[in-house]
Amino acid sequence: MTGLVARWVNNGTLPLPRDQAVRLATYNLRVRAHHDHLWKALASVTDEFAGIGIEVASFKGVTAEARWYDGLGERPCADLDLLLSPSHINRIEDIIAHFQPSHPLAGKAQMMAEFGQIQHVDLRGVEDVDLDLHFDLLKILIPGRHQEEIWQRTTGFDGVDHGAFKVVDPETSLIQSLLHLTKDRFSLLLGFVDVVRIIEREDLDWNYIDRFVREEGLEVPTYLALAQVFETLDLSAPSIPGVRGWRTSMWRLIWGPSTQLQGAWGRVTHHRRQFWIPLLARGRLTEAMRRLTELAFPPRALMTHYHPNIRGPYLWHLLRGRLRRAQERRREALDARRV
């Protein structure tokens, strides 16, 4: 929230002691410089994709900031999130070979993506900026049913001094933001602001949103997350269709008020709650169970990618890797609690 706080301090809405205002301004200058660097990286990486005949669209990040915020640095972000065109899903290996030939999943990522074992790949991009390349925008384990339609609805966006880019449309961006906020256990206030800004600043097609989430079976997690955002912020919510049944009860039990706005602590604890999203998708239990089983016993290549320093038989590798990651999360949680 530092970018928005800095704006409020600058326009006199939020007075701060001078030393704190100077510290905030100094930090915000670093954020603005980083975002300027991200814009340059986005332009370069988009050109590189075009150079090998591949289309991508931007979402979240600096393009979201430019569309729904008032100035550079107001929505802090770290990397670039790009969506791969469905027509180029068969070229994942070409992308890895171009950007990061030594990637641990090189030679395996294409097959793993086709089997649904991965829905994105992290790449080291141009100018030392990380790329999160999505094959499935929603990235909730079960495959999206609207990949082609999502791509057909992408639109052009003028980045002014940085060039023109393809971006995900506002309606799909809202759905993605709500599901991403849920996956993060509603930990960060900035995620709430994203949702409110999209709704306030776009003339949304709510009929499309309703059709999309119902055809995906995601009306419960989408609409309950939307209601929770406006309830938490004590704002007047748009007209939200009612949802009932056991899925609604389970969602409220899993993502109750105690999960909200816990900051870094919330992001590193209870991370397995996100696996309930596909389980609560209407009509998709079989898909969800299959994906969760594959997640419990991932391919050896994926384990090597996430735990490269562990050797030995499959089960030993799996158990040691999970134990090590649990220990890392425990340390991260303790660090977050001290903040």
Solvent accessible surface area in square Angstrom, and as a share of the most:
residue,aa,sasa,rsa
1,M,60,0.27
2,T,44,0.26
3,G,2,0.02
4,L,3,0.01
5,V,37,0.21
6,A,5,0.04
7,R,95,0.35
8,W,92,0.32
9,V,29,0.17
10,N,123,0.63
11,N,94,0.48
12,G,57,0.55
13,T,95,0.55
14,L,68,0.34
15,P,113,0.71
16,L,60,0.30
17,P,76,0.48
18,R,198,0.72
19,D,90,0.47
20,Q,84,0.37
21,A,26,0.20
22,V,74,0.42
23,R,176,0.64
24,L,25,0.12
25,A,49,0.38
26,T,63,0.37
27,Y,92,0.35
28,N,20,0.10
29,L,119,0.59
30,R,145,0.53
31,V,15,0.09
32,R,97,0.35
33,A,65,0.50
34,H,68,0.30
35,H,0,0.00
36,D,49,0.25
37,H,64,0.29
38,L,0,0.00
39,W,10,0.04
40,K,106,0.45
41,A,0,0.00
42,L,2,0.01
43,A,27,0.21
44,S,37,0.24
45,V,0,0.00
46,T,33,0.19
47,D,99,0.51
48,E,57,0.25
49,F,1,0.01
50,A,67,0.52
51,G,66,0.64
52,I,43,0.22
53,G,45,0.43
54,I,4,0.02
55,E,80,0.36
56,V,11,0.06
57,A,1,0.01
58,S,8,0.05
59,F,6,0.02
60,K,43,0.18
61,G,7,0.06
62,V,4,0.02
63,T,1,0.00
64,A,5,0.04
65,E,4,0.02
66,A,50,0.38
67,R,41,0.15
68,W,11,0.04
69,Y,12,0.04
70,D,81,0.42
71,G,24,0.23
72,L,54,0.27
73,G,0,0.00
74,E,6,0.03
75,R,25,0.09
76,P,40,0.25
77,C,24,0.15
78,A,79,0.61
79,D,45,0.23
80,L,5,0.03
81,D,13,0.06
82,L,2,0.01
83,L,5,0.03
84,L,2,0.01
85,S,1,0.01
86,P,28,0.17
87,S,78,0.50
88,H,35,0.16
89,I,62,0.31
90,N,103,0.53
91,R,66,0.24
92,I,0,0.00
93,E,47,0.21
94,D,68,0.35
95,I,0,0.00
96,I,1,0.00
97,A,63,0.49
98,H,81,0.36
99,F,26,0.11
100,Q,44,0.20
101,P,97,0.61
102,S,100,0.65
103,H,8,0.04
104,P,63,0.40
105,L,4,0.02
106,A,36,0.28
107,G,66,0.64
108,K,84,0.35
109,A,0,0.00
110,Q,27,0.12
111,M,112,0.50
112,M,3,0.01
113,A,17,0.13
114,E,119,0.53
115,F,129,0.54
116,G,20,0.19
117,Q,62,0.27
118,I,17,0.09
119,Q,20,0.09
120,H,41,0.18
121,V,4,0.02
122,D,74,0.38
123,L,4,0.02
124,R,114,0.42
125,G,14,0.13
126,V,25,0.14
127,E,78,0.35
128,D,110,0.57
129,V,6,0.03
130,D,66,0.34
131,L,2,0.01
132,D,18,0.09
133,L,1,0.00
134,H,5,0.02
135,F,19,0.08
136,D,11,0.06
137,L,1,0.00
138,L,9,0.05
139,K,46,0.19
140,I,8,0.04
141,L,41,0.21
142,I,2,0.01
143,P,50,0.31
144,G,14,0.14
145,R,129,0.47
146,H,14,0.06
147,Q,44,0.19
148,E,101,0.45
149,E,50,0.22
150,I,3,0.02
151,W,24,0.08
152,Q,135,0.60
153,R,73,0.27
154,T,19,0.11
155,T,62,0.36
156,G,63,0.61
157,F,44,0.18
158,D,97,0.50
159,G,5,0.05
160,V,119,0.68
161,D,132,0.68
162,H,50,0.22
163,G,33,0.32
164,A,83,0.64
165,F,14,0.06
166,K,66,0.28
167,V,1,0.00
168,V,0,0.00
169,D,7,0.04
170,P,24,0.15
171,E,14,0.06
172,T,0,0.00
173,S,9,0.06
174,L,1,0.00
175,I,0,0.00
176,Q,11,0.05
177,S,20,0.13
178,L,2,0.01
179,L,1,0.01
180,H,65,0.29
181,L,7,0.03
182,T,0,0.00
183,K,29,0.12
184,D,26,0.14
185,R,12,0.04
186,F,0,0.00
187,S,2,0.01
188,L,66,0.33
189,L,64,0.32
190,L,26,0.13
191,G,19,0.19
192,F,0,0.00
193,V,20,0.11
194,D,17,0.09
195,V,0,0.00
196,V,12,0.07
197,R,35,0.13
198,I,1,0.01
199,I,30,0.15
200,E,119,0.53
201,R,104,0.38
202,E,53,0.24
203,D,145,0.75
204,L,18,0.09
205,D,64,0.33
206,W,81,0.28
207,N,126,0.64
208,Y,11,0.04
209,I,2,0.01
210,D,39,0.20
211,R,98,0.36
212,F,0,0.00
213,V,0,0.00
214,R,90,0.33
215,E,75,0.34
216,E,1,0.01
217,G,1,0.01
218,L,0,0.00
219,E,12,0.06
220,V,10,0.06
221,P,0,0.00
222,T,1,0.00
223,Y,4,0.02
224,L,11,0.06
225,A,0,0.00
226,L,2,0.01
227,A,37,0.29
228,Q,22,0.10
229,V,0,0.00
230,F,10,0.04
231,E,141,0.63
232,T,48,0.28
233,L,50,0.25
234,D,129,0.67
235,L,85,0.42
236,S,110,0.71
237,A,50,0.39
238,P,33,0.20
239,S,110,0.71
240,I,44,0.22
241,P,50,0.31
242,G,57,0.55
243,V,22,0.13
244,R,208,0.76
245,G,48,0.46
246,W,141,0.49
247,R,56,0.21
248,T,5,0.03
249,S,74,0.48
250,M,52,0.23
251,W,4,0.01
252,R,144,0.53
253,L,138,0.69
254,I,17,0.09
255,W,0,0.00
256,G,12,0.11
257,P,114,0.72
258,S,95,0.61
259,T,11,0.07
260,Q,23,0.10
261,L,74,0.37
262,Q,79,0.35
263,G,24,0.23
264,A,57,0.44
265,W,68,0.24
266,G,5,0.05
267,R,107,0.39
268,V,29,0.17
269,T,19,0.11
270,H,110,0.49
271,H,32,0.14
272,R,150,0.55
273,R,58,0.21
274,Q,48,0.21
275,F,51,0.21
276,W,92,0.32
277,I,0,0.00
278,P,1,0.01
279,L,31,0.16
280,L,0,0.00
281,A,1,0.01
282,R,102,0.37
283,G,67,0.65
284,R,4,0.01
285,L,105,0.52
286,T,105,0.61
287,E,36,0.16
288,A,0,0.00
289,M,101,0.45
290,R,110,0.40
291,R,30,0.11
292,L,33,0.17
293,T,79,0.46
294,E,54,0.24
295,L,63,0.31
296,A,40,0.31
297,F,121,0.51
298,P,15,0.09
299,P,35,0.22
300,R,101,0.37
301,A,19,0.14
302,L,16,0.08
303,M,4,0.02
304,T,55,0.32
305,H,41,0.19
306,Y,131,0.50
307,H,32,0.14
308,P,69,0.43
309,N,122,0.63
310,I,7,0.03
311,R,170,0.62
312,G,31,0.30
313,P,98,0.61
314,Y,66,0.25
315,L,108,0.54
316,W,127,0.44
317,H,3,0.01
318,L,11,0.05
319,L,119,0.59
320,R,87,0.32
321,G,0,0.00
322,R,97,0.35
323,L,98,0.49
324,R,77,0.28
325,R,82,0.30
326,A,39,0.30
327,Q,74,0.33
328,E,55,0.25
329,R,53,0.19
330,R,141,0.52
331,R,138,0.50
332,E,64,0.29
333,A,12,0.09
334,L,84,0.42
335,D,78,0.41
336,A,14,0.11
337,R,157,0.57
338,R,173,0.63
339,V,158,0.91
